[in-house]
Each structure stands twice: as structure tokens, then as C-alpha cells.
Amino acid sequence: MGKELQPRKHRHKRHYTFMIISGDSDRKSKQIHLGHVATQVLAFSLFAILVAIVCYVAYITLRFKNLQSSNSAMQTSMQAVIDQQNAQISELSSQNSSLMSANSELQANYEQVSKALNIMVDDEEAKEAAKIEAALPKGFPLSSQASYEARLDDPSSDSKDNAKEGDNILVFNASGSSHVVASGAGTVLTITSDSKYGKCITIDHGNGYKSIYRVSGTVLVEEGDSVSRGSALFLVGDKGAVLGYQIKYNDEFVNPEDMLEING
């Protein structure tokens, strides 16, 4: 038989029916008829959607894990920073404690040094005050007791008698073999002859005061010598002598009796 005589096969189109049943009490149903191609398209679409959902879930899961890992790393980094800051705070606190301790020690040392300096200053001031006091011509001008008389000395006269006008002077009756001594610390300024008393020694006390000793006796010092209160200036002869004692302040004669200290 030829091809023309063979029976033709008829291809039947496949159809798919989808039934949708309501969940209500009436149980209504609805049928949807789709062709083969439409069913394949729907199936592929659903599969693609499912794959997309799975991929999205996988992406979200991976992203979440990455975020967790990043968050963990950030927390670790932050903790490291916090630990470092805490260590720095601890170190600064330790340094602050050390500085406070050192400051307390320095304060204690300062107080000790300040106290020592105050003592030194007080000592220096006391020494200076004692030096100034020692330089004042307040001492008794003889090594032994003697009587004296306050007079006025006329520099234009050769007489030792009390003048009506003149310079203040104390006249002592010095006993034999006694010493005329400095009434205060100072420097021997001049040693000269004296027409009334024999010889004259002037001592500069360096504070505006000068003391003058006029007597007949042996001179025991030289010009420029430093003397202290009580240093011997003259040796009086065996028969004794008359001492004329004067004081100048800023080159003006003052009353020696106002400064004289008599002990014993």
C-alpha cells in the first residue's frame, strides 16, 4: 500500500484541568482548564518562582551570616578598643597615683627645705642683727671699773675742763695698767696725736657711728685693724690716765652717755 493509503494518525491536544475547592461550608469548586503549553508555562513559572525564592532565602541566609560575622568582628574590634582604652585609663590612673605620690614627696621636701631655709634666714637675720648690735658703740670703753663725768669739750681750747659750749665727751679716770677697749666692733680708722690727752684712736663701726678714744698710753693696734667689742686699744700706764671718750653719728657728735651700757 502506498503512503497515500496509510491511515493518518490524529494527534490529540492535551488539556489539563485544575480544580479549586473552596474551604467554605458549601464546598464550592471551580475548575480551570489549561492547555498543554499553558500548563508548561505555568509549571516553569512556578518553578522559576520557587528557585528565585530559594535563591533569595539562600542569599538572605548568607547575608545574615555575613552580617553576623561582620558584627562579631566589629564587636571584637570594639572590645579590643575598649580593652585598650581601659588599659590606658588604668595606666593613666597608675601614673596619676605616681604623680600624686611624687607631688606629696616633693611637697614634703619643699616644706623641709622651706623650713630649713627659714631657719637659715632666721639664723642669718639673727647673726646680722647680732653683728649690727655688736657694731654699735654701746660697750664700756675700759677693761676695769672707773668713774666718769659728762662734759663739753671745746676743740679750740687746750683745757680738759668742762666748757660752756662744745662737743659731748665722757671723761673717765682710768686706773693704772688697765686697758682702753673698743666699745663696739669696727675698723681702726685713724691713730693720731692729741694735744689734750696724748693720743687719739678713731674706730669706724660701719653703721654711721664712729667712736673716739683720747688717752695717754701705749697703742696696741694699727690703722686698718678690725676690732670687736672689748678689743684692747691702749695700755694705760701704772699711774693711770684720763680717758676722753666721744661718739659721732653721721659725723655729728652725740652724747656717749645715751648709748653707754654699764654692767656690774
MOWOHU-V103036 format. One record per run of one state. SS is the DSSP state (h for helix, s for strand, l for the rest). FROM is the first residue (numbers start at 1). LEN is the number of residues. If there is no record, write none. Layout:
# MOWOHU-V103036
SS/FROM/LEN, SS/FROM/LEN
This chain:
# MOWOHU-V103036
l/1/2, h/3/3, l/6/9, s/15/7, l/22/7, s/29/7, h/36/100, l/136/6, s/142/1, l/143/5, s/148/6, l/154/13, s/167/8, l/175/4, s/179/3, l/182/4, s/186/9, l/195/3, s/198/7, l/205/4, s/209/7, l/216/1, s/217/3, l/220/6, s/226/2, l/228/4, s/232/5, l/237/4, s/241/9, l/250/2, s/252/3, l/255/1, h/256/3, l/259/6
